[in-house]
Amino acid sequence: MEKNTLGKTGIRVTPVGFGVLTVGRTQLDLPVSEGAALLRYALERGVNFIDTAQCYGTYPYIREALRGTRLAPVIVSKSLQASARGMRDAIEEARRELDRDVIELFLLHELRHGDDFANRQGAFEALCEAKAKGLVRAVGASTHHIDVAERMAEIPEMDVLFALINYKGLGVRRGAGPGERDEMAAAVKKAADAGLGVFAMKVFGGGNLVGDYLTALDYVAALPGISSMMLGIGRRDEADRMIEYAEGRIDPGYRPDTSEKKIHVDQGDCESCGACIERCPNHALHFNRNALADVDYALCLRCGYCAPVCPVRAIVMF
């Protein structure tokens, strides 16, 4: 499989990567042996880019997948920590749990608008310190926000940007409100033009666009500045189609079977705003006893009307 260089880092990655969140506890919750076997399957077929995070709880899958092999993928991890001490601990946790001396990419996780970057300066300084010590190769930020992506392009110490972008703009934000797809595309280009390596998340809008598989992938792959797309993978056939797409040999008429997929609300991301509950035409969403949105599957029509109004992309389909 061909590889692209991530901006000024010199790190080369495949045009598609394996998002390990899907196999973890908040989504499919696969046994470690099963999730690791799936990840190893994709790696052995040429994928070399893996996305994880401190809060995903997926380090054991990656460690097991790499055990006893010579595979050397590029791993990107992320942390929500704000302090220097917290970020140093997060980096050490990743190195220990992944059994790796160096983590290729380490990011500020889900950087938001306003003062978020200023409030996490300690964490960013710790990332830069870790890079200087050779514990990580490159540093950056992940975000759903156009204004954050634009700002990251102006920071000389930033190496990479992990941005949310998809053809319908699901989950794209600007400031405290929704953002426009084309504005995020422009921010991605700005970052790439500034030398950052840019890769994309939520290409399928949390699974809500997977029925438009080729349309969704083609849109992001064609954006100026995008080096790779992270895709959530839960089955071998999904890995096969991802690899076929990257190698240019997928059936041009391919449409995945989505009949068994269901809408889920990620309880770790839900902010109890109630927007999805108000939007649901069939009253299938409600607040559960934890005051978080949840789904009544006896009523859910899988129409997808709820996903576009969620401000934090907590609504996923798998």
Residue, then its C-alpha position, 0 to 999 in steps of 0.5 A: m500500500e502506498k504511504n503519504t508523508l505527514g507534513k514536516t514530520g517525515i513520518r509516512v502513513t497509509p492513506v487509511g488507518f485503523g481507529v481502535l476505539t470501535v473494538g473497545r469498551t464504549q462500542l463493540d467491547l470485543p474480547v482483547s484477543e478478538g480485537a487484537a486479532l482483527l487489528r493484526y489482520a489489518l496490519e499484516r495486509g499493509v495498514n500502518f497507522i493506528d489511532t488510540a487514546q488514553c481514555y479509550g482503554t484500547y492499549p491492551y488490544i494494540r499491545e496484544a496485536l503486536r506481540g511477537t511480530r516485527l510489525a512497526p505501525v505508526i501509533v497516534s495516542k491522545s490525552l485530555q490532560a490539561s497539566a504538564r504532570g498529567m500529560r507526562d503521566a499519560i505519555e508514560e502510561a502509553r509507553r508502558e501499556l503499549d510496551r514501546d519506547v517511543i510513541e510516534l504521535f501524541l496529541l492534545h485530545e479533542l481541543r475545543h474552542g475558546d480558552d481550551f488551548a490556553n488552559r492546556q498549555g502545561a500539557f502542550e509544553a509537556l508534549c514538546e518536552a517529550k518530543a525533545k527527549g525522543l519519547v514521542r516523534a511528533v505532537g499536535a491536536s485533535t479537534h472538531h472545531i474549525d476555529v481550533a484547526e485554524r489556530m493550530a496552523e499558526i503555532p510553530e510547535m504543532d506538527v500534526l492536526f487530527a480534524l473531524i471532516n465528512y461530506k455532510g459536515l456532521g459534528v463540525r463545530r465553530g465556536a460554541g455552535p455548528g460549523e460548515r463543512d467547507e470552512m473545515a476543509a479550508a482550515v485543513k488546507k491552511a494547516a497543511d499549507a503551514g506544514l502540519g500533517v493532517f489526517a481525518m476522523k469521523v469520515f462516516g460521521g460516527g457510522n451514520l454515513v457508512g451507507d454512502y461508503l464511497t461518497a464519504l471516502d471519496y470526498v475526504a480523500a480528495l480534500p487538499g492537505i489530507s494525508s490519511m483517514m482514520l476509520g473505525i473497524g469492527r469486522r474483517d470484511e470492513a478491514d478488507r473493504m478499507i484496504e481495497y479502497a486504499e489500493g484502488r481496487i474496490d468494487p465501484g458499486y459497493r454498498p455495505d449492508t447496514s441492516e444490523k447496525k443500530i444507533h447508539v449514544d456514546q455515554g462518555d461523550c453525551e453532554s445531556c443537552g437534549a437536542c437529539i431527544e427534541r429532534c427524534p420524530n419517533h420519540a425513541l430517545h430519552f434521558n436515562r437514570n444518569a441524565l444522559a441520552d439513550v435509545d429505545y430500540a423498540l421505537c428507533l427507526r434508524c432515520g439518522y435525524c438525531a446525529p446532525v443535531c448532536p453538538v459533540r458527535a456522541i451519536v454513532m451507528f455500529 
